[in-house]
Amino acid sequence: MIIEHKTVIADVKLVADFQRCVTPIMNVCCVPSVLWPLISTQHCYLYISYWRKRFTEQPITDFCSVIRINSTAPFEEQDNYFLLCDVLPEDRILREELQKQRLKEILEQQQQERNDNNFQGSCVFCNEEFLGNRSVLLNHMAREHTFNIGLPDNIVNCNEFLCTLQKKLDNLQCLYCEKTFRDKNTLKDHMRKKQHRRINPKNREYDRFYVINYLELGKSWEEVQLEDDRELLDHQEDDWSDWEGHPLSAVCLFCEKQAETIEKLCVHMEDAHEFDLLKIKSELGLNFYQQVKLVNFIRRQIHQCRCYGCHEKFKSKADLRTHMEEAKHTSLLPERQTWDQPQYYFPTYENDTLLCTLSDSESDLTAQEQNGSIAIISEDTSKLHALKQSSILNQLRLHESLKN
């Protein structure tokens, strides 16, 4: 197009999605060959049809900027190129109208996928098959493999998205750093150790799978979010009384249910699984860190398909959940020394939102005192020589030496 016809369409990617382009099957007489590369979608055809009509009505120079190259060369060696861009108000309005149509179609597609309960797909990591709604598979990858590509409601063309990810993994390519490895085991170890179980946010290939990238013409999700941040800074006030944070979805300890607040999630766990986290916290006098260890302990047991009430192991989480509910083992916690261990400071799942919603109020300190916990007061380090002579550490060191 540039070489043969010296015509350039600015930001053509906003009109044509070349990753979905197909070979145009059109009559040569109907559409000028100069516009063939744009024929890939209905929107491209509308764009082409519009300007084809306008070019027959007025000279191309009335719409396009003329760019002259080799201006210092002899006249016969000079070339003129024609640039069609949205600086022209007519072109800008046309692109915005096509963008609105595209957004409408994307939202309809997204709504159809959200309501589709006939989805069938497999996990890109463990190949487990899933039937029903796409959210089941996406939540599985987030929980079991700490691979979070976003909330299901923010994704469109989910099947194509999963196929793209699967193809990269089949080609032994890391989804984040996009390096290629010699075999699957090496790739898995790399993604696990480097915490690369996520997609590369700078790869524009993924933009078409997120609704946010269709909201405004020519703006990616990064630009939209940056504008939101600037708007917040511009309207920043001292009075924060009406401030509301973005809701975070916490996942149930026993199933895929999500809730925006700890209160709603606790109500669900109590009603559906007979597990009252708030009651357990109160009866056992758990402070924040003990709650963290308890949640991580339960997460790990459920992840390993093991009942923490009777230690029986099951083939699937569904079987485990059925057993625990029938045997009333969800509320049958083991002795405190079983789960109140330092190893359970570390979360079973990355970015476990439930841990962020746990209470760390002052009442926890009272509970800690009731349990006989001893406060630790640091020694005065202003006189180091005297401290070395009187420190309790000397007694501990002497005691250890006698033992040895």
Secondary structure, 3 states (H helix, E strand, C coil): CHHHHCEEECCHHHCCCHHHCCCCCCCCCCCCHHHHHHCCCHHHHHHHHHHHHHHHHCCHHHCCEEEEECCCCCHHHCEEEEEECCCCHHHHHHHHHHHHHHHHHHHHHHHHHHHCCCEEEECCCCCCEEEECHHHHHHHHHHHCCCCCCCHHHECCHHHHHHHHHHHHHCCECCCCCCECCCHHHHHHHHHHCCCCCCCCCCHHHHHHEHHHHCCCCCCHHHHHHHHHHHHHHCCCCCCCCCCCCCCCEECCCCCCEECCHHHHHHHHHHHHCCCHHHHHHHHCCCHHHHHHHHHHHHHHHHCCECCCCCCECCCHHHHHHHHHHCCCCCCCCCHHHHCCHHHHCCCCCCCHHHHCCCCCCHHHHHHHHCCCCCCCCCCCCCHHHHHHHCHHHHHHHHHHHHC
